[in-house]
């Protein structure tokens, strides 16, 4: 069984993913790094050169290719929730864990959205994408862990507890 971490940029999918994989004895894959390696460019450059829709197509292809990974923790990109087929494949092949954080906490964690490679359509703000993505994360999640007020260790513990209950 694999574990697929979803949630907004900055919630700690990669950080929690590495530690979770070590704890479980699983492999770890960061989907954003796979995209960068495949495209031989950093995320902001891919977005700049391919546009939002072009980036989302690349992300969907990469996510679909990762859906069949066995005994692996996969940290998805924050916009993976737009890739419906890949998200369904994640659910079919493992457990989807939604790392949730409030908008206020997210604003404190994120500063440079463009430099980070966050998918934003023209005129969109962090609040706009937060409101747009929350229903998608909730739709695809098997497990939801709210990180507000939790330390890294407490978040990891909450994820492990939630996984034990599935």
VENTA-V33347 format. One record per backbone hydrogen bond with DSSP energy under -1.0 kcal/mol. NH is the residue of the N-H (numbers start at 0). CO is the residue of the C=O. Records with the same first field share a line. If there is no record, write none. Layout:
BEGIN
NH->CO, CO
END
This chain:
BEGIN
1->92
2->71
3->94
4->73
5->96
10->7
15->11
16->12
17->13
18->14
19->15
20->16
21->17
22->18
23->19
24->20
25->20
26->70
28->72
30->74
33->29
34->30
35->31
36->32
37->33
38->34
39->35
40->35
45->41
46->42
47->43
48->44
49->45
50->46
54->50
55->51
56->52
57->53
58->54
59->55
60->56
61->57
62->58
63->59
64->60
65->61
66->62
68->65
72->26
73->2
74->28
75->4
79->76
81->78
82->79
83->81
86->82
87->83
88->84
89->85
90->86
91->87
92->88
94->1
96->3
97->142
98->5
99->144
105->101
106->102
107->103
108->104
109->105
112->110
115->111
117->112
123->120
128->124
129->125
130->126
131->127
132->128
133->129
136->132
137->133
138->134
139->135
140->136
141->95
142->95
144->97
146->99
149->146
154->150
155->151
156->152
157->153
158->154
159->155
160->156
161->157
162->158
163->159
164->160
165->162
END
